C-alpha cells in the first residue's frame, strides 16, 4: 500500500486550504486531503495493478470527493471554481 500521511503533511494541507491547521472540517480542506490521497493511491496502482483493496479504497475516496464537490458547487460556485482550479482536478 501507499505510505500513510504524516501529521505535518495533513497540517500543511489543512492550513493551505482550510485557513487554519485546526479547521479540519472545511469542505475545501477535506477535498484537498482526498485529492492528495487519491494521487498517492493512483501512483501505487500504476506499479501494483492487481491490488484490488487499494483500487476499492481509491474509488471510495473519489466518490466522497465527488459528493463534497457537488455540495460545494450548490453552496458557493465561486469557491468551487477556485478549488478545482487550484487542485487541477477538472479539465
Backbone as a chain_set.jsonl record, in Angstrom:
{"seq": "XXXXXXXXXXXXXXXXXXXXXXXXXXXXXXXXXXXXXXXXXXXXXXXXXXXXXXXXXXXXXXXXXXXXXXXXXXXXXXXXXXXXXXXXXXX", "coords": {"N": [[0.835, -1.191, 0.0], [0.249, 2.326, -0.253], [2.126, 4.983, 1.326], [1.309, 6.223, 4.587], [-0.237, 9.321, 5.496], [1.668, 11.867, 6.953], [1.52, 13.701, 10.055], [2.458, 16.283, 9.763], [2.178, 16.765, 7.032], [-0.604, 16.64, 6.773], [-1.354, 18.826, 8.387], [-0.212, 20.846, 6.857], [-1.738, 20.72, 4.483], [-4.314, 21.278, 5.524], [-3.873, 23.838, 6.518], [-3.272, 25.267, 4.197], [-5.595, 25.01, 2.591], [-7.81, 25.091, 4.315], [-7.47, 27.284, 5.886], [-6.66, 27.249, 8.522], [-4.777, 25.121, 10.672], [-6.286, 23.708, 12.474], [-8.764, 23.653, 11.366], [-10.196, 21.27, 10.276], [-12.563, 20.415, 9.244], [-13.512, 21.855, 7.114], [-14.877, 22.096, 3.836], [-13.232, 22.547, 1.629], [-10.694, 21.846, 2.608], [-11.055, 19.13, 3.178], [-11.576, 18.099, 0.606], [-9.137, 18.67, -0.606], [-7.425, 17.031, 0.903], [-8.465, 14.489, 0.257], [-7.867, 14.525, -2.479], [-5.068, 14.537, -2.463], [-4.591, 12.02, -1.292], [-5.803, 10.366, -3.216], [-4.15, 10.798, -5.415], [-1.744, 9.675, -4.473], [-2.527, 7.011, -4.123], [-3.173, 6.316, -6.752], [-0.674, 6.419, -7.942], [0.507, 4.268, -6.636], [-1.073, 2.215, -7.658], [-0.251, 2.134, -10.294], [2.046, 0.617, -10.386], [1.229, -1.666, -9.097], [-1.003, -3.366, -10.242], [-2.915, -5.317, -9.624], [-3.866, -4.918, -7.081], [-6.544, -5.009, -5.485], [-7.892, -4.145, -3.179], [-6.766, -1.695, -2.663], [-7.538, -0.375, -4.951], [-10.306, -0.315, -4.59], [-10.459, 1.296, -2.309], [-9.476, 3.684, -3.373], [-11.473, 4.291, -5.263], [-13.62, 4.668, -3.548], [-12.781, 6.971, -2.195], [-12.774, 8.744, -4.35], [-15.506, 8.895, -4.901], [-16.45, 10.059, -2.488], [-15.136, 12.527, -2.623], [-16.318, 13.541, -4.911], [-18.993, 13.86, -4.09], [-18.675, 15.806, -2.07], [-17.681, 17.927, -3.621], [-19.879, 18.396, -5.261], [-21.729, 19.291, -3.364], [-20.406, 21.63, -2.53], [-20.457, 23.046, -4.922], [-23.172, 23.632, -5.217], [-23.54, 25.17, -2.973], [-21.624, 27.316, -2.934], [-20.579, 28.64, -5.707], [-18.348, 30.057, -6.616], [-16.256, 29.491, -4.798], [-16.071, 26.789, -5.363], [-15.179, 26.808, -8.049], [-12.698, 28.099, -7.721], [-11.384, 26.231, -6.108], [-11.251, 23.843, -7.696], [-9.68, 24.796, -9.709], [-7.313, 25.395, -8.351], [-6.546, 22.865, -7.388], [-6.464, 21.437, -9.707], [-8.198, 19.423, -10.786], [-10.176, 19.145, -12.647], [-10.838, 19.139, -16.147]], "CA": [[0.0, 0.0, 0.0], [0.981, 3.586, -0.246], [2.504, 5.444, 2.657], [0.296, 6.994, 5.288], [0.044, 10.746, 5.594], [2.233, 12.314, 8.224], [0.771, 14.787, 10.681], [2.937, 17.546, 9.206], [1.572, 16.93, 5.705], [-2.019, 16.954, 6.985], [-1.44, 20.217, 8.853], [0.107, 21.714, 5.721], [-2.908, 20.73, 3.596], [-5.415, 21.981, 6.196], [-3.536, 25.255, 6.606], [-3.339, 25.872, 2.87], [-6.936, 25.035, 2.018], [-8.838, 25.355, 5.315], [-7.211, 28.548, 6.539], [-6.04, 27.006, 9.82], [-4.475, 23.692, 10.842], [-7.346, 23.1, 13.27], [-10.002, 23.667, 10.584], [-10.177, 20.03, 9.505], [-13.893, 20.103, 8.754], [-13.924, 22.658, 5.966], [-15.063, 21.302, 2.627], [-12.05, 22.705, 0.786], [-9.593, 21.073, 3.191], [-11.351, 17.706, 3.0], [-11.394, 17.772, -0.807], [-7.696, 18.685, -0.864], [-6.862, 15.833, 1.511], [-8.871, 13.359, -0.584], [-7.129, 14.615, -3.731], [-3.698, 14.099, -2.19], [-4.62, 10.569, -1.086], [-6.13, 9.728, -4.497], [-2.948, 10.835, -6.243], [-0.764, 8.707, -3.988], [-3.037, 5.672, -4.411], [-3.08, 6.046, -8.184], [0.73, 6.115, -8.192], [0.706, 2.905, -6.146], [-1.75, 1.28, -8.553], [0.471, 2.021, -11.563], [3.004, -0.482, -10.288], [0.556, -2.822, -8.492], [-2.294, -3.332, -10.918], [-3.872, -6.286, -9.083], [-4.178, -4.592, -5.688], [-7.963, -4.655, -5.561], [-8.333, -3.406, -1.999], [-6.315, -0.32, -2.88], [-8.393, 0.178, -6.006], [-11.604, -0.045, -3.988], [-10.271, 2.46, -1.446], [-9.35, 4.865, -4.219], [-12.785, 4.601, -5.832], [-14.426, 5.204, -2.45], [-12.351, 8.361, -1.992], [-13.235, 9.531, -5.496], [-16.938, 9.127, -4.684], [-16.613, 11.032, -1.409], [-14.71, 13.834, -3.133], [-17.338, 13.981, -5.871], [-20.156, 14.338, -3.332], [-18.318, 17.078, -1.427], [-17.596, 18.962, -4.652], [-21.25, 18.705, -5.68], [-22.29, 20.109, -2.289], [-19.765, 22.939, -2.593], [-20.914, 23.716, -6.131], [-24.509, 24.176, -4.968], [-23.487, 26.123, -1.864], [-20.859, 28.506, -3.295], [-19.995, 28.284, -7.001], [-17.041, 30.683, -6.78], [-15.292, 28.674, -4.045], [-15.928, 25.548, -6.128], [-14.322, 27.077, -9.211], [-11.345, 28.371, -7.235], [-10.799, 24.982, -5.596], [-10.885, 22.912, -8.766], [-8.563, 25.417, -10.435], [-6.12, 25.272, -7.517], [-6.166, 21.461, -7.304], [-6.27, 20.901, -11.054], [-8.865, 18.127, -10.886], [-11.105, 19.12, -13.779], [-10.172, 19.521, -17.386]], "C": [[0.869, 1.24, 0.0], [1.271, 4.024, 1.187], [1.369, 6.26, 3.27], [0.716, 8.453, 5.359], [0.634, 11.079, 6.959], [1.385, 13.466, 8.763], [1.184, 16.137, 10.112], [2.298, 17.816, 7.844], [0.087, 17.281, 5.831], [-2.19, 18.399, 7.436], [-1.166, 21.189, 7.713], [-1.08, 21.833, 4.772], [-4.049, 21.517, 4.227], [-5.135, 23.473, 6.315], [-3.7, 25.937, 5.259], [-4.771, 26.026, 2.373], [-8.03, 25.383, 3.028], [-8.652, 26.669, 6.028], [-6.502, 28.401, 7.872], [-5.815, 25.503, 9.954], [-5.56, 22.974, 11.634], [-8.672, 23.024, 12.514], [-10.038, 22.44, 9.674], [-11.523, 19.704, 8.881], [-14.322, 20.905, 7.544], [-13.955, 21.793, 4.705], [-13.815, 21.362, 1.756], [-10.889, 21.868, 1.292], [-9.824, 19.574, 3.009], [-11.141, 17.281, 1.556], [-9.906, 17.737, -1.147], [-7.018, 17.449, -0.286], [-7.213, 14.593, 0.687], [-8.085, 13.357, -1.892], [-5.695, 14.136, -3.549], [-3.646, 12.583, -2.028], [-4.914, 9.825, -2.38], [-4.909, 9.702, -5.396], [-1.919, 9.808, -5.786], [-1.226, 7.271, -4.255], [-2.949, 5.343, -5.893], [-1.636, 5.767, -8.598], [1.046, 4.676, -7.765], [0.107, 1.894, -7.121], [-1.07, 1.164, -9.913], [1.455, 0.863, -11.542], [2.389, -1.758, -9.709], [-0.867, -2.91, -9.025], [-3.343, -4.252, -10.286], [-4.224, -6.051, -7.621], [-5.611, -4.07, -5.621], [-8.447, -3.892, -4.349], [-7.922, -1.941, -2.108], [-7.189, 0.371, -3.927], [-9.768, 0.555, -5.453], [-11.535, 1.179, -3.087], [-10.21, 3.738, -2.265], [-10.705, 5.267, -4.805], [-13.735, 5.15, -4.772], [-14.083, 6.666, -2.198], [-12.811, 9.258, -3.131], [-14.717, 9.861, -5.353], [-17.2, 10.151, -3.595], [-16.25, 12.435, -1.888], [-15.748, 14.395, -4.097], [-18.563, 14.544, -5.158], [-19.861, 15.666, -2.649], [-18.237, 18.207, -2.441], [-18.983, 19.361, -5.151], [-21.933, 19.602, -4.649], [-21.727, 21.526, -2.347], [-20.242, 23.732, -3.806], [-22.293, 24.348, -5.913], [-24.494, 25.255, -3.89], [-22.788, 27.427, -2.251], [-20.07, 28.202, -4.562], [-18.602, 28.885, -7.181], [-15.949, 29.923, -6.027], [-15.024, 27.369, -4.771], [-14.969, 25.745, -7.295], [-12.88, 27.342, -8.8], [-10.647, 27.088, -6.793], [-10.392, 24.038, -6.707], [-9.749, 23.467, -9.609], [-7.258, 25.216, -9.661], [-5.621, 23.828, -7.457], [-5.896, 20.838, -8.666], [-6.95, 19.549, -11.249], [-9.918, 18.071, -11.981], [-10.349, 19.586, -15.018], [-10.851, 20.693, -18.036]], "O": [[2.077, 1.18, 0.229], [0.71, 3.479, 2.138], [0.583, 6.897, 2.568], [1.904, 8.768, 5.289], [0.144, 10.617, 7.989], [0.639, 14.112, 8.027], [0.355, 17.039, 9.99], [1.924, 18.948, 7.538], [-0.42, 18.119, 5.087], [-3.059, 19.114, 6.936], [-1.81, 22.233, 7.613], [-1.394, 22.928, 4.308], [-4.686, 22.331, 3.557], [-6.055, 24.285, 6.224], [-4.208, 27.056, 5.183], [-5.123, 27.056, 1.799], [-9.071, 25.914, 2.643], [-9.564, 27.137, 6.709], [-5.815, 29.322, 8.313], [-6.578, 24.706, 9.409], [-5.739, 21.765, 11.486], [-9.61, 22.386, 12.99], [-9.925, 22.557, 8.454], [-11.609, 18.792, 8.058], [-15.398, 20.661, 6.997], [-13.15, 20.875, 4.546], [-13.388, 20.346, 1.206], [-10.177, 21.249, 0.501], [-8.885, 18.833, 2.718], [-10.586, 16.212, 1.303], [-9.463, 16.867, -1.896], [-6.13, 16.879, -0.919], [-6.355, 13.744, 0.446], [-7.679, 12.295, -2.364], [-5.168, 13.409, -4.392], [-2.751, 11.933, -2.569], [-4.339, 8.765, -2.625], [-4.651, 8.703, -6.066], [-1.292, 9.145, -6.612], [-0.408, 6.409, -4.578], [-2.677, 4.197, -6.253], [-1.395, 4.968, -9.503], [1.769, 3.961, -8.459], [0.699, 0.847, -7.381], [-1.294, 0.183, -10.622], [1.671, 0.205, -12.56], [2.983, -2.829, -9.826], [-1.821, -2.564, -8.328], [-4.54, -3.989, -10.404], [-4.828, -6.918, -6.989], [-5.859, -2.866, -5.691], [-9.342, -3.057, -4.477], [-8.663, -1.052, -1.687], [-7.529, 1.547, -3.797], [-10.324, 1.598, -5.796], [-12.444, 2.009, -3.094], [-10.812, 4.749, -1.904], [-11.043, 6.45, -4.836], [-14.567, 6.007, -5.072], [-14.97, 7.498, -2.012], [-13.196, 10.405, -2.904], [-15.138, 10.979, -5.65], [-18.064, 11.015, -3.745], [-16.953, 13.404, -1.603], [-16.021, 15.595, -4.092], [-19.109, 15.57, -5.562], [-20.706, 16.561, -2.648], [-18.673, 19.324, -2.161], [-19.23, 20.534, -5.432], [-22.627, 20.554, -5.007], [-22.468, 22.502, -2.229], [-20.412, 24.949, -3.728], [-22.549, 25.463, -6.368], [-25.338, 26.151, -3.893], [-23.28, 28.513, -1.944], [-19.011, 27.576, -4.5], [-17.756, 28.279, -7.838], [-14.85, 29.731, -6.547], [-13.891, 26.89, -4.797], [-14.058, 24.943, -7.502], [-11.947, 26.87, -9.45], [-9.465, 26.886, -7.07], [-9.294, 23.483, -6.67], [-8.949, 22.711, -10.16], [-6.224, 24.905, -10.251], [-4.413, 23.588, -7.473], [-5.19, 19.836, -8.771], [-6.354, 18.63, -11.811], [-10.499, 17.01, -12.208], [-9.365, 20.321, -14.937], [-10.419, 21.148, -19.095]]}, "num_chains": 1, "name": "protein.A"}
